[in-house]
Amino acid sequence: MAITASCLILDGTDLVRLESDHLQVDVAPGVGGRIISLREKVGGHEFLWRNTRLRLHRVPPGSPYDPNFYGGIDELLPNDIPERIDGVECPDHGELWTRRLDWQLEGCSLILEGRLPRCGLFYRRRMGLVADKPTVNFKYRISNPTDAARHFLWNFHAALAVAPGDVIECPAEKAQVADPSWSRHRNLDPFHWPLIEGQVASVVPAKDGTCDSFHLYQLSAGRLAWRRPAQGLTFAYRFDTRVLPYASVWASYGGFDGHYTVLLEPSTAMPNRVGEAIARRQCSLLAPGAVLETEVSLDAGRDVVT
């Protein structure tokens, strides 16, 4: 079967579906380019978690994120926590997730692009499937056409459907609790990932009403992954650590609104508050006229070697 691209509608929202022998991927250009479904075709496993209480639709710019947490894969740009950055008031979880992106199909690749009206950054993503393996390739271009320098956080926000015993993998030397109010752990000291307070933080527990939040750093390679060993399932991001040197893992094991999901977040900045990341010199910066280009791969299938 050749790679195909088609259009469909869910909840009145336009979707683009990319499909190969291995994967079926549904993208909503009008909702910030959110990937709402990533399904492997050998056994029909859906990798992405979604909030079944919500319909798929675009919310007004500046809306709060948590009540509208749909799931799937969003990308956060230019920030996470609402804050003032370089004189610009940046809304909750950034501007991209509420942006209606222009899109076109070029062959069987989907191109998404649009300008973020507050910060002025221009975002472009080209994504396509690999014919002979369960892989999605992404090519990104983020540019600053404004006359002012722009600090920013850009991260992936992939909400996965999980089960007890699933494993989170990242070749990080160090980790730290990101927010003790959203964590089973209270120790804020850096620790050697994944061992903290006598527990293995990388193993998903049963739905017990808790949460976790970690920043991961000193990555020896650009990889952040989820595995279900009993079924041979893997979901793995591969990325350039010169662009995305950090990662975060945020999880709700029932503690946030009853949700049971783990979010994998390769990131350009640490921590997720940009002002603090700037002070630590751990934040991305685009000078006027500057461009960031990078490639990211996502492997999602059975018995995947990454």
Buried (B, 14 or more C-beta within 10 A) or exposed (E): EEBEBEEEEBEEBBBBBBBBBBBBBBBBBBBBBBBBBBBBBBEEBEBBBBBEEBEBBBBEBEBEBEEBBBBBBBBBBBBBBBBEBBEBEBBBBBBBBBBBBEBEBEEBBBBBBBBBEBBBBBBBBBBBBBEEBBBBBBBBBBBBEBEEEBBBBBBBBBBBBBEEEBBBBBBBEEBBBBBEEBBBBEEEEBBEBBEBEEEEBBEBBEBEEBBBBBBBBBBEEBBBBBBBEEEEBBBBBBBEBEBBBBBBBBBBBBBBEEBBBBBBBBBBBBBBBBBBBBEEEBBBBBEEEEEBEBEBBBBBBBEBEB
